[in-house]
Amino acid sequence: PLHAHQTSTTGAAVPHPPAFRPRVRARRGQATDPHSIAERLRRERIAERMKALQELVPSFSKTDKATMLDEVVDYVKFLRLQVKVLSMSRLGGAGAVAQLVSDVPLPSVEGEDLDGSNQAREKWTSNETEEQVAKLMEKDVGTAMQFLQSKALCIMPISLAAAIYPIYQPDSPSTLVKPE
């Protein structure tokens, strides 16, 4: 609406337009719309959470968000399986665990020559690896587990390992490792 303004000389009211606020333009990279601000804050929170996930998952490569989430899902599945295996083995269910784990593919050793020459085992284990794990276990068990997972390895009782995959003694190839 128009407001009346009295002039001092004539005493008559002269209409003038209301004071318009000029539209505020944001500086480059800054939003003024509340929805844009909320969206920017949401994206920042997502980026922070993605960085936190990167720090939690070992051997994580910088990739797009979809690939990153796939790696996180695979890692969580690995951890759930390891918890299940360790829980069942503590309860004496080595046979059930052997069945459970035998259905899980091992992509890290698929296609390896497993004709008894232990090439796959030699590729993934060594005294150096064992020493590193021992040192890490003394300091931080979580870091040790991450190190093992980065090498496609996990900790399990010997009795369970023998039930899952028969390991031959180097002295006599016909004897299996006896469960403890």
VMD Tcl script that builds the backbone (N, CA, C; Angstrom):
set m [mol new atoms 540]
animate dup $m
set s [atomselect $m all]
$s set {name element resname resid chain x y z} {
  {N N PRO 1 A 0.833 -1.184 0.000}
  {CA C PRO 1 A 0.000 0.000 0.000}
  {C C PRO 1 A 0.875 1.243 0.000}
  {N N LEU 2 A 0.310 2.263 -0.524}
  {CA C LEU 2 A 1.034 3.536 -0.569}
  {C C LEU 2 A 0.849 4.265 0.748}
  {N N HIS 3 A 1.887 4.893 1.211}
  {CA C HIS 3 A 1.832 5.663 2.451}
  {C C HIS 3 A 1.767 7.145 2.108}
  {N N ALA 4 A 1.043 7.856 2.888}
  {CA C ALA 4 A 0.946 9.302 2.659}
  {C C ALA 4 A 2.035 10.004 3.444}
  {N N HIS 5 A 2.567 11.021 2.807}
  {CA C HIS 5 A 3.623 11.781 3.449}
  {C C HIS 5 A 3.238 13.253 3.341}
  {N N GLN 6 A 3.189 13.959 4.451}
  {CA C GLN 6 A 2.814 15.363 4.417}
  {C C GLN 6 A 4.030 16.213 4.157}
  {N N THR 7 A 3.826 17.189 3.255}
  {CA C THR 7 A 4.907 18.136 3.026}
  {C C THR 7 A 4.653 19.352 3.902}
  {N N SER 8 A 5.665 20.012 4.322}
  {CA C SER 8 A 5.523 21.137 5.237}
  {C C SER 8 A 5.047 22.396 4.539}
  {N N THR 9 A 5.250 22.541 3.238}
  {CA C THR 9 A 4.882 23.763 2.539}
  {C C THR 9 A 3.430 23.764 2.131}
  {N N THR 10 A 2.915 22.687 1.626}
  {CA C THR 10 A 1.553 22.686 1.119}
  {C C THR 10 A 0.589 22.080 2.103}
  {N N GLY 11 A 1.069 21.214 2.957}
  {CA C GLY 11 A 0.209 20.545 3.910}
  {C C GLY 11 A -0.552 19.399 3.282}
  {N N ALA 12 A -0.374 19.131 1.994}
  {CA C ALA 12 A -1.091 18.058 1.303}
  {C C ALA 12 A -0.293 16.772 1.415}
  {N N ALA 13 A -1.019 15.680 1.374}
  {CA C ALA 13 A -0.380 14.371 1.439}
  {C C ALA 13 A 0.047 13.938 0.058}
  {N N VAL 14 A 1.313 13.556 -0.071}
  {CA C VAL 14 A 1.839 13.086 -1.352}
  {C C VAL 14 A 2.156 11.599 -1.191}
  {N N PRO 15 A 1.500 10.740 -2.009}
  {CA C PRO 15 A 1.763 9.306 -1.882}
  {C C PRO 15 A 3.157 8.953 -2.416}
  {N N HIS 16 A 3.814 7.983 -1.770}
  {CA C HIS 16 A 5.097 7.474 -2.287}
  {C C HIS 16 A 5.130 5.963 -2.057}
  {N N PRO 17 A 5.876 5.262 -2.876}
  {CA C PRO 17 A 5.902 3.798 -2.781}
  {C C PRO 17 A 6.582 3.358 -1.478}
  {N N PRO 18 A 6.195 2.153 -0.976}
  {CA C PRO 18 A 6.840 1.657 0.239}
  {C C PRO 18 A 8.313 1.345 -0.029}
  {N N ALA 19 A 9.086 1.296 1.020}
  {CA C ALA 19 A 10.519 1.017 0.877}
  {C C ALA 19 A 10.699 -0.451 0.492}
  {N N PHE 20 A 11.213 -0.691 -0.699}
  {CA C PHE 20 A 11.475 -2.056 -1.167}
  {C C PHE 20 A 12.843 -2.485 -0.664}
  {N N ARG 21 A 12.884 -3.712 -0.185}
  {CA C ARG 21 A 14.190 -4.255 0.184}
  {C C ARG 21 A 14.806 -4.845 -1.065}
  {N N PRO 22 A 16.001 -4.428 -1.356}
  {CA C PRO 22 A 16.634 -5.055 -2.527}
  {C C PRO 22 A 16.915 -6.521 -2.202}
  {N N ARG 23 A 16.806 -7.364 -3.198}
  {CA C ARG 23 A 17.063 -8.789 -3.001}
  {C C ARG 23 A 18.532 -8.972 -2.657}
  {N N VAL 24 A 18.757 -9.684 -1.567}
  {CA C VAL 24 A 20.124 -9.911 -1.110}
  {C C VAL 24 A 20.714 -11.049 -1.921}
  {N N ARG 25 A 21.824 -10.770 -2.540}
  {CA C ARG 25 A 22.506 -11.811 -3.302}
  {C C ARG 25 A 23.617 -12.377 -2.437}
  {N N ALA 26 A 23.730 -13.675 -2.500}
  {CA C ALA 26 A 24.768 -14.344 -1.715}
  {C C ALA 26 A 26.110 -14.187 -2.405}
  {N N ARG 27 A 27.135 -14.154 -1.572}
  {CA C ARG 27 A 28.470 -14.183 -2.154}
  {C C ARG 27 A 28.684 -15.550 -2.779}
  {N N ARG 28 A 29.634 -15.619 -3.645}
  {CA C ARG 28 A 29.910 -16.880 -4.332}
  {C C ARG 28 A 30.184 -17.978 -3.305}
  {N N GLY 29 A 29.488 -19.107 -3.463}
  {CA C GLY 29 A 29.674 -20.247 -2.581}
  {C C GLY 29 A 28.844 -20.183 -1.313}
  {N N GLN 30 A 28.037 -19.142 -1.145}
  {CA C GLN 30 A 27.207 -19.040 0.051}
  {C C GLN 30 A 25.751 -18.927 -0.362}
  {N N ALA 31 A 24.904 -19.655 0.327}
  {CA C ALA 31 A 23.480 -19.651 0.018}
  {C C ALA 31 A 22.746 -18.775 1.027}
  {N N THR 32 A 21.617 -18.224 0.598}
  {CA C THR 32 A 20.781 -17.449 1.514}
  {C C THR 32 A 19.452 -18.133 1.752}
  {N N ASP 33 A 19.026 -18.969 0.838}
  {CA C ASP 33 A 17.763 -19.688 0.983}
  {C C ASP 33 A 17.898 -20.726 2.096}
  {N N PRO 34 A 16.961 -20.759 3.062}
  {CA C PRO 34 A 17.069 -21.734 4.161}
  {C C PRO 34 A 17.155 -23.185 3.683}
  {N N HIS 35 A 16.467 -23.495 2.594}
  {CA C HIS 35 A 16.526 -24.867 2.073}
  {C C HIS 35 A 17.920 -25.180 1.528}
  {N N SER 36 A 18.530 -24.214 0.870}
  {CA C SER 36 A 19.886 -24.419 0.353}
  {C C SER 36 A 20.884 -24.572 1.491}
  {N N ILE 37 A 20.700 -23.783 2.534}
  {CA C ILE 37 A 21.587 -23.879 3.693}
  {C C ILE 37 A 21.447 -25.246 4.346}
  {N N ALA 38 A 20.214 -25.701 4.526}
  {CA C ALA 38 A 19.970 -27.015 5.133}
  {C C ALA 38 A 20.571 -28.128 4.274}
  {N N GLU 39 A 20.442 -28.014 2.962}
  {CA C GLU 39 A 21.002 -29.020 2.057}
  {C C GLU 39 A 22.526 -29.032 2.137}
  {N N ARG 40 A 23.132 -27.857 2.213}
  {CA C ARG 40 A 24.589 -27.779 2.327}
  {C C ARG 40 A 25.060 -28.420 3.633}
  {N N LEU 41 A 24.368 -28.156 4.723}
  {CA C LEU 41 A 24.719 -28.762 6.010}
  {C C LEU 41 A 24.562 -30.278 5.966}
  {N N ARG 42 A 23.505 -30.746 5.296}
  {CA C ARG 42 A 23.290 -32.191 5.159}
  {C C ARG 42 A 24.441 -32.823 4.382}
  {N N ARG 43 A 24.852 -32.189 3.278}
  {CA C ARG 43 A 25.970 -32.711 2.483}
  {C C ARG 43 A 27.271 -32.717 3.289}
  {N N GLU 44 A 27.481 -31.683 4.105}
  {CA C GLU 44 A 28.683 -31.639 4.940}
  {C C GLU 44 A 28.688 -32.777 5.959}
  {N N ARG 45 A 27.518 -33.052 6.565}
  {CA C ARG 45 A 27.430 -34.153 7.534}
  {C C ARG 45 A 27.698 -35.492 6.851}
  {N N ILE 46 A 27.161 -35.671 5.653}
  {CA C ILE 46 A 27.399 -36.913 4.906}
  {C C ILE 46 A 28.889 -37.060 4.604}
  {N N ALA 47 A 29.526 -35.986 4.171}
  {CA C ALA 47 A 30.959 -36.036 3.860}
  {C C ALA 47 A 31.775 -36.392 5.106}
  {N N GLU 48 A 31.405 -35.825 6.255}
  {CA C GLU 48 A 32.108 -36.152 7.506}
  {C C GLU 48 A 31.949 -37.624 7.853}
  {N N ARG 49 A 30.729 -38.154 7.695}
  {CA C ARG 49 A 30.474 -39.567 8.026}
  {C C ARG 49 A 31.214 -40.494 7.065}
  {N N MET 50 A 31.313 -40.096 5.805}
  {CA C MET 50 A 32.039 -40.912 4.828}
  {C C MET 50 A 33.532 -40.952 5.190}
  {N N LYS 51 A 34.081 -39.822 5.630}
  {CA C LYS 51 A 35.486 -39.799 6.054}
  {C C LYS 51 A 35.687 -40.698 7.268}
  {N N ALA 52 A 34.730 -40.671 8.198}
  {CA C ALA 52 A 34.824 -41.533 9.382}
  {C C ALA 52 A 34.802 -43.004 8.971}
  {N N LEU 53 A 33.960 -43.355 7.997}
  {CA C LEU 53 A 33.920 -44.735 7.503}
  {C C LEU 53 A 35.253 -45.121 6.874}
  {N N GLN 54 A 35.842 -44.200 6.114}
  {CA C GLN 54 A 37.128 -44.482 5.485}
  {C C GLN 54 A 38.181 -44.828 6.526}
  {N N GLU 55 A 38.141 -44.156 7.668}
  {CA C GLU 55 A 39.125 -44.414 8.715}
  {C C GLU 55 A 38.884 -45.748 9.412}
  {N N LEU 56 A 37.636 -46.217 9.432}
  {CA C LEU 56 A 37.306 -47.461 10.124}
  {C C LEU 56 A 37.609 -48.709 9.312}
  {N N VAL 57 A 37.529 -48.608 8.003}
  {CA C VAL 57 A 37.689 -49.779 7.144}
  {C C VAL 57 A 39.128 -49.838 6.635}
  {N N PRO 58 A 39.838 -50.955 6.898}
  {CA C PRO 58 A 41.228 -51.065 6.449}
  {C C PRO 58 A 41.321 -51.208 4.934}
  {N N SER 59 A 42.469 -50.873 4.425}
  {CA C SER 59 A 42.775 -50.957 2.983}
  {C C SER 59 A 41.694 -50.316 2.141}
  {N N PHE 60 A 41.304 -49.139 2.539}
  {CA C PHE 60 A 40.233 -48.413 1.862}
  {C C PHE 60 A 40.847 -47.552 0.779}
  {N N SER 61 A 40.284 -47.586 -0.412}
  {CA C SER 61 A 40.793 -46.761 -1.497}
  {C C SER 61 A 39.819 -45.614 -1.740}
  {N N LYS 62 A 40.345 -44.476 -2.120}
  {CA C LYS 62 A 39.472 -43.332 -2.387}
  {C C LYS 62 A 38.763 -43.575 -3.710}
  {N N THR 63 A 37.464 -43.692 -3.615}
  {CA C THR 63 A 36.656 -43.926 -4.804}
  {C C THR 63 A 35.365 -43.139 -4.661}
  {N N ASP 64 A 34.447 -43.382 -5.559}
  {CA C ASP 64 A 33.157 -42.717 -5.460}
  {C C ASP 64 A 32.373 -43.292 -4.281}
  {N N LYS 65 A 31.314 -42.596 -3.890}
  {CA C LYS 65 A 30.562 -42.983 -2.691}
  {C C LYS 65 A 29.939 -44.369 -2.819}
  {N N ALA 66 A 29.432 -44.714 -3.987}
  {CA C ALA 66 A 28.788 -46.021 -4.158}
  {C C ALA 66 A 29.795 -47.155 -3.958}
  {N N THR 67 A 30.966 -47.042 -4.555}
  {CA C THR 67 A 32.000 -48.063 -4.399}
  {C C THR 67 A 32.473 -48.120 -2.953}
  {N N MET 68 A 32.603 -46.955 -2.351}
  {CA C MET 68 A 33.029 -46.886 -0.960}
  {C C MET 68 A 32.029 -47.604 -0.058}
  {N N LEU 69 A 30.747 -47.386 -0.284}
  {CA C LEU 69 A 29.721 -48.046 0.524}
  {C C LEU 69 A 29.713 -49.552 0.270}
  {N N ASP 70 A 29.977 -49.972 -0.966}
  {CA C ASP 70 A 30.090 -51.407 -1.258}
  {C C ASP 70 A 31.220 -52.035 -0.437}
  {N N GLU 71 A 32.367 -51.342 -0.366}
  {CA C GLU 71 A 33.497 -51.852 0.414}
  {C C GLU 71 A 33.145 -51.940 1.892}
  {N N VAL 72 A 32.407 -50.957 2.391}
  {CA C VAL 72 A 31.995 -50.963 3.801}
  {C C VAL 72 A 31.060 -52.137 4.067}
  {N N VAL 73 A 30.113 -52.369 3.163}
  {CA C VAL 73 A 29.173 -53.489 3.325}
  {C C VAL 73 A 29.936 -54.808 3.340}
  {N N ASP 74 A 30.881 -54.980 2.423}
  {CA C ASP 74 A 31.676 -56.213 2.393}
  {C C ASP 74 A 32.465 -56.395 3.690}
  {N N TYR 75 A 33.025 -55.320 4.191}
  {CA C TYR 75 A 33.807 -55.399 5.429}
  {C C TYR 75 A 32.918 -55.767 6.618}
  {N N VAL 76 A 31.734 -55.182 6.683}
  {CA C VAL 76 A 30.806 -55.508 7.775}
  {C C VAL 76 A 30.383 -56.968 7.680}
  {N N LYS 77 A 30.140 -57.465 6.461}
  {CA C LYS 77 A 29.806 -58.885 6.289}
  {C C LYS 77 A 30.954 -59.769 6.773}
  {N N PHE 78 A 32.180 -59.386 6.441}
  {CA C PHE 78 A 33.357 -60.130 6.896}
  {C C PHE 78 A 33.411 -60.163 8.422}
  {N N LEU 79 A 33.197 -59.008 9.050}
  {CA C LEU 79 A 33.244 -58.945 10.516}
  {C C LEU 79 A 32.139 -59.780 11.150}
  {N N ARG 80 A 30.942 -59.729 10.570}
  {CA C ARG 80 A 29.834 -60.527 11.105}
  {C C ARG 80 A 30.145 -62.014 11.001}
  {N N LEU 81 A 30.717 -62.437 9.880}
  {CA C LEU 81 A 31.080 -63.840 9.714}
  {C C LEU 81 A 32.155 -64.230 10.725}
  {N N GLN 82 A 33.135 -63.361 10.919}
  {CA C GLN 82 A 34.203 -63.686 11.864}
  {C C GLN 82 A 33.649 -63.787 13.287}
  {N N VAL 83 A 32.741 -62.897 13.663}
  {CA C VAL 83 A 32.121 -62.978 14.995}
  {C C VAL 83 A 31.345 -64.279 15.130}
  {N N LYS 84 A 30.609 -64.634 14.083}
  {CA C LYS 84 A 29.823 -65.872 14.112}
  {C C LYS 84 A 30.742 -67.086 14.246}
  {N N VAL 85 A 31.821 -67.099 13.476}
  {CA C VAL 85 A 32.767 -68.219 13.516}
  {C C VAL 85 A 33.389 -68.341 14.899}
  {N N LEU 86 A 33.859 -67.227 15.440}
  {CA C LEU 86 A 34.503 -67.275 16.754}
  {C C LEU 86 A 33.511 -67.639 17.850}
  {N N SER 87 A 32.288 -67.138 17.756}
  {CA C SER 87 A 31.271 -67.475 18.760}
  {C C SER 87 A 30.924 -68.951 18.711}
  {N N MET 88 A 30.715 -69.480 17.510}
  {CA C MET 88 A 30.349 -70.890 17.374}
  {C C MET 88 A 31.500 -71.793 17.804}
  {N N SER 89 A 32.722 -71.400 17.485}
  {CA C SER 89 A 33.852 -72.253 17.855}
  {C C SER 89 A 34.040 -72.276 19.367}
  {N N ARG 90 A 33.748 -71.189 20.046}
  {CA C ARG 90 A 33.843 -71.164 21.514}
  {C C ARG 90 A 32.785 -72.059 22.139}
  {N N LEU 91 A 31.658 -72.195 21.448}
  {CA C LEU 91 A 30.583 -73.035 21.967}
  {C C LEU 91 A 30.754 -74.491 21.558}
  {N N GLY 92 A 31.835 -74.805 20.864}
  {CA C GLY 92 A 32.115 -76.186 20.494}
  {C C GLY 92 A 31.459 -76.614 19.199}
  {N N GLY 93 A 31.071 -75.680 18.376}
  {CA C GLY 93 A 30.402 -76.026 17.126}
  {C C GLY 93 A 31.323 -75.995 15.934}
  {N N ALA 94 A 32.502 -76.574 16.049}
  {CA C ALA 94 A 33.476 -76.529 14.953}
  {C C ALA 94 A 32.924 -77.143 13.680}
  {N N GLY 95 A 32.166 -78.233 13.807}
  {CA C GLY 95 A 31.585 -78.861 12.617}
  {C C GLY 95 A 30.604 -77.939 11.919}
  {N N ALA 96 A 29.761 -77.261 12.696}
  {CA C ALA 96 A 28.795 -76.325 12.114}
  {C C ALA 96 A 29.505 -75.141 11.478}
  {N N VAL 97 A 30.563 -74.664 12.121}
  {CA C VAL 97 A 31.318 -73.547 11.573}
  {C C VAL 97 A 32.004 -73.959 10.284}
  {N N ALA 98 A 32.532 -75.178 10.254}
  {CA C ALA 98 A 33.179 -75.670 9.040}
  {C C ALA 98 A 32.196 -75.647 7.881}
  {N N GLN 99 A 30.964 -76.069 8.124}
  {CA C GLN 99 A 29.938 -76.046 7.085}
  {C C GLN 99 A 29.629 -74.604 6.687}
  {N N LEU 100 A 29.511 -73.718 7.681}
  {CA C LEU 100 A 29.204 -72.315 7.420}
  {C C LEU 100 A 30.284 -71.669 6.571}
  {N N VAL 101 A 31.531 -71.849 6.945}
  {CA C VAL 101 A 32.633 -71.191 6.264}
  {C C VAL 101 A 32.949 -71.836 4.922}
  {N N SER 102 A 32.682 -73.123 4.777}
  {CA C SER 102 A 32.996 -73.785 3.506}
  {C C SER 102 A 32.151 -73.238 2.368}
  {N N ASP 103 A 31.013 -72.622 2.686}
  {CA C ASP 103 A 30.159 -72.034 1.654}
  {C C ASP 103 A 30.607 -70.636 1.257}
  {N N VAL 104 A 31.536 -70.039 2.003}
  {CA C VAL 104 A 31.989 -68.684 1.735}
  {C C VAL 104 A 33.137 -68.730 0.738}
  {N N PRO 105 A 33.000 -68.033 -0.416}
  {CA C PRO 105 A 34.089 -68.040 -1.393}
  {C C PRO 105 A 35.283 -67.251 -0.871}
  {N N LEU 106 A 36.465 -67.690 -1.240}
  {CA C LEU 106 A 37.680 -66.987 -0.863}
  {C C LEU 106 A 38.287 -66.366 -2.116}
  {N N PRO 107 A 37.856 -65.149 -2.478}
  {CA C PRO 107 A 38.338 -64.544 -3.719}
  {C C PRO 107 A 39.838 -64.309 -3.720}
  {N N SER 108 A 40.450 -64.192 -2.558}
  {CA C SER 108 A 41.880 -63.909 -2.522}
  {C C SER 108 A 42.720 -65.101 -2.945}
  {N N VAL 109 A 42.179 -66.318 -2.865}
  {CA C VAL 109 A 42.971 -67.483 -3.251}
  {C C VAL 109 A 42.324 -68.275 -4.380}
  {N N GLU 110 A 41.235 -67.763 -4.945}
  {CA C GLU 110 A 40.614 -68.486 -6.056}
  {C C GLU 110 A 41.592 -68.558 -7.215}
  {N N GLY 111 A 41.623 -69.673 -7.861}
  {CA C GLY 111 A 42.500 -69.837 -9.013}
  {C C GLY 111 A 43.925 -70.186 -8.632}
  {N N GLU 112 A 44.220 -70.261 -7.336}
  {CA C GLU 112 A 45.567 -70.638 -6.911}
  {C C GLU 112 A 45.753 -72.136 -7.126}
  {N N ASP 113 A 46.985 -72.537 -7.267}
  {CA C ASP 113 A 47.310 -73.950 -7.422}
  {C C ASP 113 A 47.325 -74.587 -6.042}
  {N N LEU 114 A 46.292 -75.342 -5.717}
  {CA C LEU 114 A 46.176 -75.948 -4.395}
  {C C LEU 114 A 46.386 -77.458 -4.474}
  {N N ASP 115 A 47.402 -77.884 -5.180}
  {CA C ASP 115 A 47.650 -79.312 -5.369}
  {C C ASP 115 A 48.496 -79.902 -4.243}
  {N N GLY 116 A 48.518 -79.245 -3.092}
  {CA C GLY 116 A 49.307 -79.754 -1.974}
  {C C GLY 116 A 50.628 -79.034 -1.828}
  {N N SER 117 A 50.950 -78.140 -2.732}
  {CA C SER 117 A 52.233 -77.444 -2.648}
  {C C SER 117 A 52.183 -76.241 -1.714}
  {N N ASN 118 A 51.017 -75.946 -1.169}
  {CA C ASN 118 A 50.836 -74.838 -0.222}
  {C C ASN 118 A 51.239 -73.486 -0.795}
  {N N GLN 119 A 51.136 -73.317 -2.124}
  {CA C GLN 119 A 51.512 -72.039 -2.719}
  {C C GLN 119 A 50.626 -70.908 -2.215}
  {N N ALA 120 A 49.331 -71.163 -2.064}
  {CA C ALA 120 A 48.428 -70.113 -1.587}
  {C C ALA 120 A 48.777 -69.718 -0.161}
  {N N ARG 121 A 49.050 -70.703 0.684}
  {CA C ARG 121 A 49.399 -70.414 2.076}
  {C C ARG 121 A 50.693 -69.605 2.145}
  {N N GLU 122 A 51.694 -70.005 1.359}
  {CA C GLU 122 A 52.967 -69.299 1.373}
  {C C GLU 122 A 52.810 -67.871 0.880}
  {N N LYS 123 A 51.891 -67.676 -0.057}
  {CA C LYS 123 A 51.689 -66.337 -0.601}
  {C C LYS 123 A 51.128 -65.392 0.460}
  {N N TRP 124 A 50.251 -65.898 1.316}
  {CA C TRP 124 A 49.521 -65.031 2.241}
  {C C TRP 124 A 50.061 -65.045 3.660}
  {N N THR 125 A 50.954 -65.942 3.992}
  {CA C THR 125 A 51.492 -65.967 5.351}
  {C C THR 125 A 53.002 -66.036 5.298}
  {N N SER 126 A 53.621 -65.559 6.351}
  {CA C SER 126 A 55.074 -65.640 6.479}
  {C C SER 126 A 55.416 -65.366 7.933}
  {N N ASN 127 A 56.663 -65.670 8.299}
  {CA C ASN 127 A 57.105 -65.373 9.661}
  {C C ASN 127 A 57.021 -63.880 9.933}
  {N N GLU 128 A 57.323 -63.083 8.901}
  {CA C GLU 128 A 57.260 -61.629 9.049}
  {C C GLU 128 A 55.833 -61.181 9.390}
  {N N THR 129 A 54.852 -61.742 8.697}
  {CA C THR 129 A 53.453 -61.410 8.972}
  {C C THR 129 A 53.081 -61.813 10.389}
  {N N GLU 130 A 53.498 -62.995 10.792}
  {CA C GLU 130 A 53.190 -63.472 12.145}
  {C C GLU 130 A 53.811 -62.565 13.200}
  {N N GLU 131 A 55.037 -62.109 12.963}
  {CA C GLU 131 A 55.698 -61.212 13.914}
  {C C GLU 131 A 54.968 -59.877 13.996}
  {N N GLN 132 A 54.547 -59.354 12.832}
  {CA C GLN 132 A 53.812 -58.092 12.824}
  {C C GLN 132 A 52.508 -58.223 13.597}
  {N N VAL 133 A 51.797 -59.314 13.382}
  {CA C VAL 133 A 50.526 -59.531 14.075}
  {C C VAL 133 A 50.758 -59.651 15.576}
  {N N ALA 134 A 51.797 -60.371 15.972}
  {CA C ALA 134 A 52.098 -60.528 17.403}
  {C C ALA 134 A 52.371 -59.175 18.055}
  {N N LYS 135 A 53.149 -58.330 17.386}
  {CA C LYS 135 A 53.443 -56.998 17.928}
  {C C LYS 135 A 52.173 -56.158 18.018}
  {N N LEU 136 A 51.351 -56.219 16.970}
  {CA C LEU 136 A 50.104 -55.452 16.974}
  {C C LEU 136 A 49.150 -55.944 18.054}
  {N N MET 137 A 49.100 -57.261 18.262}
  {CA C MET 137 A 48.206 -57.826 19.282}
  {C C MET 137 A 48.588 -57.322 20.669}
  {N N GLU 138 A 49.892 -57.119 20.904}
  {CA C GLU 138 A 50.339 -56.608 22.199}
  {C C GLU 138 A 49.886 -55.172 22.406}
  {N N LYS 139 A 49.861 -54.388 21.325}
  {CA C LYS 139 A 49.513 -52.971 21.424}
  {C C LYS 139 A 48.012 -52.740 21.299}
  {N N ASP 140 A 47.427 -53.248 20.203}
  {CA C ASP 140 A 46.020 -52.959 19.922}
  {C C ASP 140 A 45.429 -54.090 19.092}
  {N N VAL 141 A 44.496 -54.821 19.683}
  {CA C VAL 141 A 43.892 -55.976 19.010}
  {C C VAL 141 A 43.123 -55.531 17.765}
  {N N GLY 142 A 42.445 -54.392 17.848}
  {CA C GLY 142 A 41.678 -53.894 16.698}
  {C C GLY 142 A 42.555 -53.641 15.491}
  {N N THR 143 A 43.700 -53.039 15.718}
  {CA C THR 143 A 44.642 -52.779 14.626}
  {C C THR 143 A 45.164 -54.088 14.052}
  {N N ALA 144 A 45.411 -55.057 14.920}
  {CA C ALA 144 A 45.876 -56.368 14.453}
  {C C ALA 144 A 44.820 -57.019 13.562}
  {N N MET 145 A 43.553 -56.923 13.969}
  {CA C MET 145 A 42.471 -57.509 13.169}
  {C C MET 145 A 42.376 -56.811 11.810}
  {N N GLN 146 A 42.525 -55.489 11.800}
  {CA C GLN 146 A 42.481 -54.751 10.536}
  {C C GLN 146 A 43.642 -55.155 9.632}
  {N N PHE 147 A 44.811 -55.332 10.218}
  {CA C PHE 147 A 45.979 -55.758 9.449}
  {C C PHE 147 A 45.728 -57.117 8.807}
  {N N LEU 148 A 45.203 -58.054 9.596}
  {CA C LEU 148 A 44.906 -59.391 9.073}
  {C C LEU 148 A 43.868 -59.318 7.955}
  {N N GLN 149 A 42.820 -58.532 8.162}
  {CA C GLN 149 A 41.767 -58.424 7.154}
  {C C GLN 149 A 42.325 -57.822 5.866}
  {N N SER 150 A 43.266 -56.883 5.990}
  {CA C SER 150 A 43.851 -56.274 4.794}
  {C C SER 150 A 44.628 -57.297 3.974}
  {N N LYS 151 A 45.064 -58.391 4.623}
  {CA C LYS 151 A 45.776 -59.466 3.930}
  {C C LYS 151 A 44.867 -60.661 3.664}
  {N N ALA 152 A 43.553 -60.455 3.810}
  {CA C ALA 152 A 42.550 -61.508 3.586}
  {C C ALA 152 A 42.743 -62.679 4.543}
  {N N LEU 153 A 43.126 -62.375 5.782}
  {CA C LEU 153 A 43.324 -63.392 6.810}
  {C C LEU 153 A 42.414 -63.100 7.994}
  {N N CYS 154 A 42.201 -64.102 8.836}
  {CA C CYS 154 A 41.467 -63.887 10.080}
  {C C CYS 154 A 41.966 -64.866 11.128}
  {N N ILE 155 A 41.664 -64.550 12.389}
  {CA C ILE 155 A 42.086 -65.402 13.500}
  {C C ILE 155 A 40.976 -66.388 13.806}
  {N N MET 156 A 41.359 -67.649 13.993}
  {CA C MET 156 A 40.396 -68.667 14.416}
  {C C MET 156 A 41.149 -69.760 15.158}
  {N N PRO 157 A 40.447 -70.489 15.996}
  {CA C PRO 157 A 41.103 -71.580 16.718}
  {C C PRO 157 A 41.637 -72.638 15.750}
  {N N ILE 158 A 42.753 -73.272 16.127}
  {CA C ILE 158 A 43.362 -74.299 15.283}
  {C C ILE 158 A 42.392 -75.441 15.029}
  {N N SER 159 A 41.627 -75.813 16.057}
  {CA C SER 159 A 40.678 -76.917 15.882}
  {C C SER 159 A 39.656 -76.590 14.800}
  {N N LEU 160 A 39.242 -75.351 14.737}
  {CA C LEU 160 A 38.287 -74.937 13.713}
  {C C LEU 160 A 38.948 -74.934 12.338}
  {N N ALA 161 A 40.174 -74.427 12.271}
  {CA C ALA 161 A 40.887 -74.405 10.996}
  {C C ALA 161 A 41.076 -75.816 10.460}
  {N N ALA 162 A 41.408 -76.756 11.350}
  {CA C ALA 162 A 41.596 -78.147 10.928}
  {C C ALA 162 A 40.288 -78.742 10.427}
  {N N ALA 163 A 39.167 -78.357 11.033}
  {CA C ALA 163 A 37.869 -78.873 10.595}
  {C C ALA 163 A 37.465 -78.290 9.241}
  {N N ILE 164 A 37.847 -77.040 9.004}
  {CA C ILE 164 A 37.469 -76.377 7.750}
  {C C ILE 164 A 38.350 -76.821 6.589}
  {N N TYR 165 A 39.649 -76.806 6.818}
  {CA C TYR 165 A 40.595 -77.114 5.748}
  {C C TYR 165 A 41.695 -77.994 6.308}
  {N N PRO 166 A 41.771 -79.237 5.878}
  {CA C PRO 166 A 42.809 -80.128 6.417}
  {C C PRO 166 A 44.200 -79.622 6.037}
  {N N ILE 167 A 45.045 -79.461 7.039}
  {CA C ILE 167 A 46.419 -78.997 6.824}
  {C C ILE 167 A 47.350 -80.175 7.066}
  {N N TYR 168 A 48.223 -80.425 6.126}
  {CA C TYR 168 A 49.138 -81.554 6.240}
  {C C TYR 168 A 50.408 -81.134 6.965}
  {N N GLN 169 A 50.924 -82.033 7.815}
  {CA C GLN 169 A 52.198 -81.809 8.500}
  {C C GLN 169 A 53.303 -81.902 7.456}
  {N N PRO 170 A 54.310 -81.040 7.508}
  {CA C PRO 170 A 55.381 -81.101 6.505}
  {C C PRO 170 A 56.197 -82.389 6.583}
  {N N ASP 171 A 56.323 -83.004 7.779}
  {CA C ASP 171 A 57.131 -84.224 7.920}
  {C C ASP 171 A 56.460 -85.421 7.262}
  {N N SER 172 A 55.159 -85.546 7.457}
  {CA C SER 172 A 54.442 -86.685 6.877}
  {C C SER 172 A 53.158 -86.182 6.228}
  {N N PRO 173 A 53.141 -86.117 4.893}
  {CA C PRO 173 A 52.008 -85.553 4.177}
  {C C PRO 173 A 50.688 -86.284 4.412}
  {N N SER 174 A 50.710 -87.470 4.948}
  {CA C SER 174 A 49.459 -88.204 5.104}
  {C C SER 174 A 48.746 -87.902 6.419}
  {N N THR 175 A 49.416 -87.244 7.374}
  {CA C THR 175 A 48.769 -86.989 8.665}
  {C C THR 175 A 48.198 -85.582 8.716}
  {N N LEU 176 A 47.007 -85.492 9.258}
  {CA C LEU 176 A 46.354 -84.198 9.419}
  {C C LEU 176 A 46.744 -83.584 10.753}
  {N N VAL 177 A 46.634 -82.270 10.839}
  {CA C VAL 177 A 46.844 -81.598 12.117}
  {C C VAL 177 A 45.702 -82.001 13.026}
  {N N LYS 178 A 46.026 -82.443 14.219}
  {CA C LYS 178 A 45.005 -82.893 15.164}
  {C C LYS 178 A 44.375 -81.685 15.848}
  {N N PRO 179 A 43.032 -81.647 15.944}
  {CA C PRO 179 A 42.384 -80.546 16.662}
  {C C PRO 179 A 42.793 -80.561 18.125}
  {N N GLU 180 A 42.943 -79.383 18.707}
  {CA C GLU 180 A 43.352 -79.274 20.112}
  {C C GLU 180 A 42.181 -79.456 21.034}
}
mol reanalyze $m
mol bondsrecalc $m
mol representation Tube
mol addrep $m
